[in-house]
Structure formats: C-alpha cells, structure tokens
Amino acid sequence: MVSTVLKMSDSEYYGVSFMDRSVRMAAFYPPWMQPLKIIEEVWVWSEFIVLLMNRKKRAIHDFIAGTVVVVRERSSPAAPRAVVAAPVD
C-alpha cells in the first residue's frame, strides 16, 4: 500500500476526499489484492458470528490458539462497613 501512495502526486493525494482517494488507490492495487480483501472480509465476519454464537464468547482465533476468555466482573465500590460494638464485660 505504501508503494500505491507513492504512485500518486501530493496534489492528487491531498486534493481529493477520503473516498475518492481510496478509489484512486485501489486502481494501483495488484491483481491478487481483490481476492485477499474478500478473504479478509469473510474472516472478520466469521469471527464476529462465532463470537456471538458461542456461550463462552470465544472467537475462531481463540479456538485455534486454545485460549479461553476470562471475564472479570467489576466489583462495586466499597460499601461502608457497619461498625458493630462488642459488649464490654
């Protein structure tokens, strides 16, 4: 992608909006980039779907790595403790 940016002049790069810049940069992408982008989209969406469907909130990369998600619940702010007076004999 850096080489793609270098193929554009500074005036061309800064003279257009973000979306137009993205379209112009895509014209310089190599032919293998489009299938790679499709694979990336499929991966991201499958991660998201598996994460939502799993009770333990594990994504595909968690299954591959054999990791487990540990969720720590926030403890509530320390409640004032009641002072109990002990009987004095």
N, C-alpha and C positions, 0 to 999 in steps of 0.2 A: 504494500500500500504506500510505503514511503516513496518508492520509485514512481508510483502513479501521481503523487503530489508533485514530484519534481518535473513531470512532463507538462505541468500547467504553469503558465507565467503567473507572476504575483498579481498582476492586474486582473487576470482571468479568475484566479482563485478568490481574491477578496472582492471582486466586482459582482459576484452573484450570490443569491441566497443559499442557505444551507442545502435545501432540497435540490436546487439546480446544480450546486457543486457536487452533490452525491451522484446525480445522474451523469454529469460530465466525467467524474472519476470512474464510474462503472464502465464507461466506454473504453478505458485503458486496461481494464482487468484482463488477465489471461483467460483462455477458454476453460480451464479447469475450475475457475472460481465459482461459476454458477452452480455446478453440482455440489461443490463444497458448501455453499451457502444453504442449499436445500437440506443437506445432511445436518448442518448446524441447527436449522430450524426444527427438524424432526427430533433431534436430540433434546433441545431445550423444551419443547412441548411434551415429549415423553417423560422427561424428568419431572415436569410440573404435574402431569396426570398421575404418575406413580406416587408422587409425594402426597397428593390429595386422596388417593385411594388406599393408602397404607395407614393402618391404625397407629403405627409407631412413628409416622412421619419420616420415613426413610425414602430417599430418592434412589435412582438407579446407581449413582456413583457410591452411595453408602453400601448397597448390596455388593457391588464389585469389590470395594475395599474391605468389606466385612466390618464396617463400623456401625455403631448404634448412636442414635441421637439421645442425648441426655438433657432433659428439660428440668431446670431448677425453678421452682416456684419462688417468687419473691416473698420474703417474709414481711408481714405487716410491720409498720413502725412499732417500736417497743411501747407496749401499753404500760401505763403507770401501774406499778405493783402496789397492791394494798398492803399497808403496814398493819401487822397483827401484833398486838401487845400480848406478851406472855405473862401469865399470872406470876406475881412475885410472892413467895412464901415467907 
